[in-house]
């Protein structure tokens, strides 16, 4: 007997189900860890409706597109004033980064479509595929920053209008950090690894803009090589961000979940009245939604209706107890006669 549970609404309070296998570090180390690898909460405090979660993601990418677009426009004006090639590169970079919102926008829109005969699990995986594109953009940012820094070390160039360059760099940093914080916060809330990765991408670009500021400061104090040296440090920071973001996207594509979440699901099923044994529990992410497939054992003298009631109760408890879980399939097996 198999029983399914799909997109049921629940009005329950949930315990905080966190996807983490590490503790919080304190002090400066903890702050840096949170900055480059924000603590991942694959499951939020409550189960939001799947469509509402997609709508939140769309709002986030729309807002990001507008904020980064305006940031790049302001920088473009300052490029005309300073004639700085470094600032021009940063401005072009910010324009391209604003456009990373587009594949995520498409992915969130696709995730709202219902499953069909071809895509029987729906379109949630489009969100994770968009994450691959974002990872590629972060890697490209590291390459551009590294190559440009080395080029400037080998062939130093004078920077004009340092105060204007500082202002432009600050604008780029603030704009990217605002977008980064917003994307990461919403990504955590809806359980979207791709949106969190895009937030990390914006954060790395903010650091690139900050390099313009530090380079201008170096010019003011008579040390023009400060710009490329800081650029190399920022390249290393981008690589740290890349590693964490790539790991998260890889885990989603490989259907990985936090083992603690799996153990919790098994415990919920085992504690369901009428369940004698839990045969298996499988969980997987599809974008920002989670689905489950589990097998339970019940007494062999139960009729079909009684066994179905137990499985349905197990479904309700499982969906209510595991945040972001929107679909569950329960297989019911009779116990061996010796267990009676």
C-alpha positions as CSV (number, residue, x, y, z in Angstrom):
1,X,0.0,0.0,0.0
2,X,1.3,3.4,-0.9
3,X,-0.2,6.7,0.2
4,X,0.8,10.2,-0.9
5,X,0.5,13.6,0.7
6,X,1.0,16.6,-1.6
7,X,0.8,20.3,-0.8
8,X,-1.3,20.1,2.3
9,X,-1.7,23.3,4.4
10,X,-0.8,23.0,8.0
11,X,-1.2,25.5,10.8
12,X,1.4,24.1,13.2
13,X,4.4,25.6,15.0
14,X,7.6,23.8,14.0
15,X,10.8,23.2,15.9
16,X,13.8,24.8,14.3
17,X,15.3,22.3,11.9
18,X,18.7,23.4,11.0
19,X,21.0,22.1,8.3
20,X,24.3,22.4,9.9
21,X,27.1,20.1,10.9
22,X,29.2,22.6,12.7
23,X,29.1,25.0,15.6
24,X,29.1,28.7,15.7
25,X,32.5,30.3,16.0
26,X,32.8,33.4,18.1
27,X,34.7,36.6,17.7
28,X,36.5,37.7,14.6
29,X,36.7,34.2,13.3
30,X,32.9,33.7,13.6
31,X,32.2,37.0,11.9
32,X,34.5,36.2,8.9
33,X,32.9,32.7,8.7
34,X,29.4,34.2,8.6
35,X,30.5,36.8,6.0
36,X,32.1,34.3,3.6
37,X,30.0,31.2,4.4
38,X,26.7,32.3,5.9
39,X,25.2,29.7,8.2
40,X,22.9,27.6,6.1
41,X,19.4,26.9,7.4
42,X,18.0,24.5,4.8
43,X,14.8,24.4,6.8
44,X,13.2,27.5,8.1
45,X,11.0,28.0,11.2
46,X,7.7,27.3,9.5
47,X,6.4,25.7,6.3
48,X,5.3,28.5,4.0
49,X,3.0,27.7,1.0
50,X,5.2,26.6,-1.9
51,X,3.8,29.2,-4.3
52,X,4.3,32.0,-1.7
53,X,8.0,30.9,-1.4
54,X,8.4,31.2,-5.1
55,X,6.8,34.6,-5.0
56,X,9.2,35.7,-2.4
57,X,12.1,34.6,-4.6
58,X,10.7,36.5,-7.5
59,X,10.4,39.6,-5.4
60,X,14.0,39.2,-4.3
61,X,15.4,38.9,-7.8
62,X,13.3,41.8,-9.0
63,X,14.5,44.1,-6.2
64,X,18.1,42.9,-6.8
65,X,17.9,43.7,-10.4
66,X,16.7,47.3,-9.7
67,X,19.2,48.0,-7.0
68,X,22.2,46.7,-8.9
69,X,21.0,48.4,-12.1
70,X,20.8,51.8,-10.3
71,X,24.2,51.2,-8.7
72,X,25.8,50.5,-12.1
73,X,24.1,53.6,-13.6
74,X,25.5,55.9,-10.9
75,X,29.0,54.4,-11.4
76,X,28.7,54.8,-15.2
77,X,28.2,58.6,-14.6
78,X,31.3,58.7,-12.5
79,X,33.3,56.8,-15.1
80,X,32.6,59.6,-17.5
81,X,34.0,62.0,-14.9
82,X,37.1,60.1,-14.0
83,X,37.9,58.2,-17.2
84,X,39.0,55.3,-14.9
85,X,39.5,52.0,-16.7
86,X,39.3,50.2,-13.3
87,X,36.0,51.8,-12.5
88,X,34.7,51.1,-16.0
89,X,35.5,47.4,-15.5
90,X,33.7,47.4,-12.1
91,X,30.7,49.2,-13.6
92,X,30.4,46.6,-16.5
93,X,30.8,43.9,-13.9
94,X,27.9,45.3,-11.8
95,X,25.7,45.5,-14.9
96,X,26.4,41.8,-15.7
97,X,25.8,40.8,-12.1
98,X,22.5,42.5,-12.1
99,X,21.5,40.2,-15.0
100,X,22.2,37.1,-12.9
101,X,18.8,37.8,-11.4
102,X,17.2,36.8,-14.8
103,X,17.9,33.1,-14.7
104,X,16.8,32.9,-11.1
105,X,13.6,34.8,-12.0
106,X,12.9,32.3,-14.7
107,X,13.7,29.4,-12.4
108,X,11.3,30.7,-9.7
109,X,8.6,31.3,-12.3
110,X,9.1,27.7,-13.6
111,X,8.9,26.2,-10.1
112,X,5.3,27.5,-9.8
113,X,4.2,25.2,-12.7
114,X,2.4,22.0,-11.7
115,X,3.9,18.6,-12.4
116,X,2.9,17.0,-15.7
117,X,3.3,13.7,-17.5
118,X,6.9,14.6,-18.6
119,X,8.1,16.5,-15.5
120,X,6.4,14.4,-12.9
121,X,8.3,16.0,-10.0
122,X,7.6,19.5,-11.3
123,X,10.1,22.2,-12.2
124,X,11.8,22.8,-8.9
125,X,15.1,21.6,-10.2
126,X,15.4,24.6,-12.5
127,X,16.3,26.6,-9.5
128,X,19.3,24.4,-8.8
129,X,20.3,24.6,-12.4
130,X,20.3,28.4,-12.2
131,X,22.6,27.9,-9.3
132,X,25.2,26.4,-11.6
133,X,25.1,29.5,-13.7
134,X,25.7,31.6,-10.6
135,X,28.6,29.5,-9.5
136,X,30.1,30.0,-13.0
137,X,29.7,33.8,-12.6
138,X,31.4,33.7,-9.2
139,X,34.3,31.8,-10.7
140,X,34.5,34.3,-13.6
141,X,34.6,37.1,-11.0
142,X,37.6,35.5,-9.3
143,X,39.4,35.1,-12.7
144,X,38.8,38.7,-13.7
145,X,39.8,40.1,-10.3
146,X,43.0,37.9,-10.3
147,X,44.1,38.6,-13.9
148,X,43.4,42.4,-13.5
149,X,45.4,42.5,-10.2
150,X,48.4,40.7,-11.7
151,X,48.3,42.9,-14.8
152,X,48.3,46.1,-12.6
153,X,51.2,44.7,-10.6
154,X,53.3,44.1,-13.8
155,X,52.2,47.4,-15.4
156,X,51.1,49.9,-12.7
157,X,48.8,52.7,-13.9
158,X,48.1,56.1,-12.4
159,X,44.6,56.6,-11.0
160,X,43.1,60.1,-11.5
161,X,40.4,61.7,-9.3
162,X,41.0,59.4,-6.3
163,X,38.2,61.0,-4.3
164,X,35.7,60.4,-7.0
165,X,37.0,56.9,-7.4
166,X,36.5,56.3,-3.7
167,X,32.9,57.5,-3.9
168,X,32.2,55.3,-6.8
169,X,33.7,52.3,-5.1
170,X,31.7,52.9,-1.9
171,X,28.5,53.1,-4.0
172,X,29.4,49.8,-5.7
173,X,30.2,48.2,-2.3
174,X,27.0,49.4,-0.5
175,X,24.8,48.5,-3.5
176,X,26.1,45.0,-3.7
177,X,26.1,44.4,0.0
178,X,22.5,45.5,0.3
179,X,21.5,43.1,-2.4
180,X,23.7,40.4,-0.9
181,X,22.1,40.6,2.5
182,X,18.6,40.7,1.1
183,X,19.2,37.7,-1.3
184,X,20.8,35.6,1.5
185,X,18.1,36.4,4.0
186,X,15.2,35.5,1.6
187,X,17.1,32.5,0.3
188,X,17.4,31.2,3.9
189,X,13.7,31.9,4.5
190,X,12.5,29.9,1.5
191,X,15.2,27.3,1.5
192,X,16.8,28.3,-1.8
193,X,20.4,27.4,-2.2
194,X,20.6,29.1,-5.5
195,X,19.3,32.5,-4.1
196,X,21.8,32.2,-1.3
197,X,24.6,31.6,-3.8
198,X,23.5,34.6,-5.8
199,X,23.7,36.7,-2.6
200,X,27.2,35.4,-2.0
201,X,28.0,36.4,-5.6
202,X,26.8,40.0,-5.0
203,X,28.9,40.0,-1.8
204,X,32.1,39.1,-3.8
205,X,31.3,41.9,-6.3
206,X,31.0,44.3,-3.4
207,X,34.5,43.4,-2.4
208,X,35.7,44.0,-6.0
209,X,34.2,47.5,-5.7
210,X,35.9,48.0,-2.4
211,X,39.2,47.3,-4.2
212,X,38.6,50.5,-6.1
213,X,38.3,52.4,-2.8
214,X,41.4,50.9,-1.4
215,X,43.3,51.5,-4.6
216,X,42.3,55.2,-4.5
217,X,43.5,55.4,-0.8
218,X,46.8,53.9,-1.9
219,X,47.2,56.7,-4.5
220,X,46.4,59.3,-1.9
221,X,49.1,58.0,0.5
222,X,51.7,57.5,-2.2
223,X,51.5,53.7,-2.6
224,X,49.9,53.0,-6.0
225,X,50.6,49.2,-5.7
226,X,47.9,49.0,-3.0
227,X,45.3,48.6,-5.6
228,X,46.6,45.4,-7.2
229,X,47.7,43.9,-3.9
230,X,44.3,44.4,-2.4
231,X,42.8,43.0,-5.6
232,X,44.8,39.7,-5.0
233,X,43.5,39.5,-1.5
234,X,39.9,40.0,-2.7
235,X,40.5,37.3,-5.3
236,X,41.3,34.9,-2.5
237,X,38.2,36.0,-0.6
238,X,36.1,35.3,-3.8
239,X,37.6,31.8,-4.0
240,X,36.5,31.1,-0.4
241,X,33.0,32.2,-1.3
242,X,33.1,30.1,-4.4
243,X,34.0,27.0,-2.5
244,X,31.1,27.3,-0.1
245,X,28.5,28.2,-2.7
246,X,29.7,25.4,-5.1
247,X,29.4,22.9,-2.2
248,X,25.9,23.9,-1.4
249,X,24.7,23.7,-5.0
250,X,26.5,20.4,-5.5
251,X,24.7,18.9,-2.5
252,X,21.3,20.1,-3.8
253,X,22.0,18.5,-7.2
254,X,23.0,15.3,-5.6
255,X,19.8,15.2,-3.5
256,X,21.8,15.6,-0.2
257,X,20.1,16.6,3.0
258,X,21.3,17.1,6.5
259,X,21.6,13.7,8.2
260,X,20.0,15.2,11.3
261,X,16.9,16.0,9.2
262,X,16.7,12.4,8.0
263,X,17.1,11.1,11.6
264,X,14.3,13.5,12.7
265,X,12.0,12.3,10.0
266,X,12.7,8.7,11.0
267,X,11.9,9.5,14.6
268,X,8.6,11.2,13.7
269,X,7.5,8.2,11.7
270,X,8.6,5.7,14.4
271,X,6.7,7.6,17.1
272,X,3.4,7.5,15.0
273,X,0.8,5.3,16.8
274,X,0.4,2.1,14.9
275,X,3.9,2.1,13.3
276,X,5.9,-0.9,14.4
277,X,9.0,-0.2,12.3
278,X,10.4,2.3,9.8
279,X,11.9,0.5,6.8
280,X,13.4,3.5,5.0
281,X,13.4,7.3,4.8
282,X,14.5,9.2,1.7
283,X,14.4,13.0,1.5
284,X,15.3,15.2,-1.5
285,X,15.3,18.9,-2.3
286,X,13.7,20.2,-5.5
287,X,14.6,23.8,-5.6
288,X,13.3,25.3,-2.3
289,X,10.9,22.4,-1.6
290,X,11.6,19.0,-0.1
291,X,9.9,15.7,-0.8
292,X,9.9,12.4,1.1
293,X,9.6,8.7,0.4
294,X,9.3,6.4,3.4
295,X,8.4,2.9,4.2
296,X,6.6,1.8,7.5
297,X,5.6,-1.5,9.0
298,X,2.2,-2.0,10.6
299,X,0.5,-5.0,12.2
300,X,-0.4,-7.7,9.7
301,X,-4.0,-8.2,11.0
302,X,-5.1,-4.7,10.1
303,X,-7.6,-4.1,7.3
304,X,-6.8,-1.8,4.4
305,X,-8.7,1.1,5.9
306,X,-6.9,0.9,9.3
307,X,-3.5,0.7,7.6
308,X,-4.3,3.6,5.4
309,X,-5.3,5.7,8.4
310,X,-2.0,5.0,10.1
311,X,-0.1,5.9,6.9
312,X,-2.1,9.1,6.5
313,X,-1.5,10.1,10.1
314,X,2.3,9.4,9.6
315,X,2.2,11.7,6.5
316,X,0.5,14.5,8.4
317,X,3.0,14.3,11.3
318,X,6.0,14.1,8.8
319,X,4.9,17.2,6.8
320,X,4.1,19.1,10.0
321,X,7.4,18.2,11.6
322,X,9.9,18.7,8.7
323,X,10.1,22.3,7.5
324,X,9.9,22.8,3.7
325,X,8.5,19.3,3.2
326,X,5.6,19.6,0.8
327,X,5.2,16.1,-0.6
328,X,5.4,12.7,1.1
329,X,4.9,9.2,-0.2
330,X,4.4,6.4,2.4
331,X,4.7,2.7,1.6
332,X,3.0,0.4,4.1
333,X,4.1,-3.2,4.7
334,X,2.6,-5.8,7.0
335,X,4.7,-7.1,9.9
336,X,5.9,-10.7,9.9
337,X,3.5,-13.0,11.8
338,X,6.2,-13.6,14.5
339,X,5.9,-10.0,15.5
340,X,2.2,-10.3,16.5
